[in-house]
Every structure is written in structure tokens, then in C-alpha cells.
Amino acid sequence: MIKAILFDLDGVLVNMPDGHYEALNKALRLFGVEIGREEHDTYFNGLPSRKKLEELEKQGRLPPGLGEFINDVKQKYTKELIPLYCVPDYSKIILLNHLKSRNLLLGCCSNSIQETLHLMLKSAHLFDHFDLILGNDEVENPKPHPQIYLEAFKRLKVKPSETIIVEDAPAGIASAKASGARVIEVRGVDDVHLSLFLDILDK
């Protein structure tokens, strides 16, 4: 029996991956660096900003020691972009209301830091629908490690077998699968609707 549904945020409930991409590149361009669209979509999408910056250092594209500064600048730009990308989507509000009416526990587990995660959920009018909200700075190991989902199971007092996780990016999908829960993979926010869940929930 399914007792909980856990959602990633970016690319699942809000269309913010482009906002993160834009904010990070804006910060990187201060140092003459840029992440291309294709490599973002196939590799970087879904990773925390710090992990992206660490990878750029390993690739020799970014001088060492700049990561923390660039991350701080990126977070500033992200906050400025949230109102543009995280607008209320009433289909998602209706979806979450319906799932709550079925007495399901709802969680949001994101590779965004807690402050940004809360701002995005509030901007999209989704914050109050969740029983649990976890950002990547609340666990030691971000996605693709499963720790954020294992922590969610613990806090909600549910088993992996009682949980559905909805993810879009490779890092998130890997994290969800490693947690042992049932995973629904989506391509973006337009794929997330009630019909995804009905066959599973009505069994």
C-alpha cells in the first residue's frame, strides 16, 4: 500500500532547471566560463551547484579556489530569477490537493539548498501542501546518493515499498532508484499529472 509520494522540484513541479542554468552561467561568465546547453542537459542537470563547480575545476575549465564565491553569486542570481520561473501552476496545485485528499503523505526532496527550495515552493504556491521539505544542505550526501530519500522515509515513518518518488534528471533518478522506492521518471513538468498515479494507487 502506498503511503507517501516524494517529488523532486526542479523539472517536476516547477520549470526551474532553465533558471538554474541561466543563473550559474551568468555567474560563470564573470570568469569567462560557460556550460553548454547539451552538456547541461545530459550531465550537469540535477547536480547541486557546488558539484557542478567542482566538476568544472576537475576539467581544468575553472581555476581552483573560486567555487564558493561563484556559488554565492549564483545563489543571488537564482533568487532574482525565481519569480520568473516558479509561477503558480494550478494543475499542480489541484494534483497535490487530490493526493492529500487520499490521505497520502507528500514530500519534496531537492538538490537545491533549503533557502532556495522554500522560496521556489512559496513562489509557486506549493509550500503548504507538503508534510516534509528537504534540501541538499540538510543531508551530507546530495543526489545521486540516496541519502535525501532515506532521510525522508525516516522522517515520514514509511518504508521504501510504501513510497513513490517522481524524478526527472539523471542524478535524481539514480538517487530515487537506489533508495528502493517505486520510481516514476518524467521528462518535465508537463508529464506530471494525476494519471501517473491512479493505476498504482487504485491497486
Beta strands, then each sheet from edge to edge (+ up, - down):
strand 1: 4-7
strand 2: 105-109
strand 3: 132-134
strand 4: 163-167
strand 5: 182-185
sheet 1: 3+ 2+ 1+ 4+ 5+
end
